Amino acid sequence: MDIQARAAKIKLLLLDVDGVLTDGKIVLSTSGEETKNFDVQDGLGILFLKKVGLKCAIITARLSRVVKIRARQIGIDRVYENHYKIESLEGIKRRFKVRDDEICFMGDDFIDISILKRAGLSVSVPNGVDEAKRVAHYITKRRGGEGAVREVCELILKAQGKWVEATKRYFE
């Protein structure tokens, strides 16, 4: 099945954080406060998905207050933190009422491979590990934390014929 056909079925975009929504760097202050850099274009891409009724969730193996804050800002439906990812997949599917082939999962590292193998559209990034990239259906042109999520949002919306609807207010 080609990428466009896979993207046309997607109802849920499921995202890893470190290396996908961010460049993978974790910055700690001397007080232990964590910061991350998020790409504004990724956030707007997620808002476009939400505007046309698609769902978006984050799944991460780490706990991060910064991730929760960013998720609220861009309308992420649910954040799954501190999870061994594949063990959470069945619960995620039940909550969002989706099948494997209706999930687009973006991941970049070993911990993501089991879900990448199951997702209807599995995506990795150029800065991902080779093993994740080998099982992905699609490798983004843009790096994680540098617009890769936006690229995938556009891919999904265009494959579903929803791009104009999602963006029309910006062209009026």
N, C-alpha and C positions, 0 to 999 in steps of 0.2 A: 504494500500500500504506500502511496506517495505521501509526502509531507502535507500537501494541501488537503488531501482526503482525511488524514489523521487530525489535522487542525480543525477541520469543519465539524468534527464530532465533540469538541471539547466543551465541557460545562464548568470545570474546575481547574484553575491554575494553582498548583501546589509548589511552593518555593522553599528551597534551602536559603539560608541567610549568608553565612560567611563564604565568600567566593562566588556568590550568585547575585544577591542584592547588595553586597559590598565587595570590595577588592580582596577580602580575606584577611586584612590586617586588623588586629585588635590592639587598640591604643589604651594603655592604662596610665592614669595620672598617679602621682606619688601617694595620693589618698586612696588609691584603688578604684577610682571611678573609671568606668569603661566608656569609650567613645568609638563610634563607627562612622564611616562616610557612606552616605546613600546618594545615588544619582537621582536628580530631580526628574529626569525624563522617564526613569523607571516608575516613579510614583505616579506621574501623569498617565502613563500607559495602563497602570492598574486602575486608575480612576475611569479611564475609557472603558475597560472591561466591565466594571461595575455599572456604568451608565446603561449598558445594554443588557444587564441582568445576569452576567456571568459571575461566578463566585471565585474568591481568591483566599488561600490560606497559606500560612507559613508553618513549616516543620523544621525544628532545629534541635540539635543535641545539647545545646547550651541554654542556660538561663541568662537573660539580658533585659534589663529595664529599658535600655535604649531601643531594642527591637519592639517592645510593646508600645512605646511612645510613637515610633515611626508607623507601626501597623495601624494605630488609631488615626493618625494623620491622613493616611491614604485609603482608609476604609477596608482594610483587610478583615475578612469575616471571622477568622479564628486564628489564633497563634498556639501551636503545639510546641511546648518547650520541654527540654530535658528528656527527650524521647529517643528510644532506640527506634528508628524510623519505620522499619518494616512492620514492627509489632503494632504500630499505630494505624497502619493503612486501612484495615478492615473497619475500624471505628470511624475513620474519616469518611470512608465510602458510605457508611450508614448515615452519618450526620448530614452529608450533602446529597444523599440519594443519587449517587453516581456509580457507574461501573468503571473498571480499569480503563477501558477504551475511551472514556469521557474525561479522563484526567490527563492534563499536561503537567509533567513534573520536571523541574529544573534543578539539577544537582551537579556537583563538581568533584566529589571525593568518594573514597571507598565506602563510607557510610551511606551513600546515596545509591549505590549500584543496584541493590535489591529492588528498590522502587523504580529506578530507571528501566529495569528489565520488564516491569509489569505495566507501566503507564502506556496509554494509548499513543501519546506523543511524549517521548523522553528527549530532554534537551540538556546539553552540557555547554560549557563555555571554553574558549581557547585556552584559558589559564587553568582548566580542570586537569585532573590526573588522567593519564592515557587510558587507564582501565575504565573510567567513567565515560570518556569520549568514545571508546570502542563500542559500548553498548547503547549509546544514545542514537536516536533517529536523526537528530539535527544538532549541529554545533553552530552556535551563534558566531556572527562576524565580530561582534563587540564583546569585550571582556566583561567578566563579572564585576559589578560595581561601576561599570562604565556604559550603561545603556543596554545590556544584554536582555534584561527583562522587558524593556520597552520594545525591543526588536521582536520578541516572541508575542507580546500583546498585539502588535501590529499584524504579525503573521496570522494569528488566530482570528482577529477581527476581519481581516481581508478575506480569509478562506471562508468565513461564515457570511460574507456580504454585509457586515455590520460596521465597517470602517467609517463610511460617510455619516451614518447615524451617530456614531460615537464622537465624531469630531466636528460635526456641522456647526455648532455654536461658535467655533473659533474662526469660521470663514464667513460669518454673517456680517 
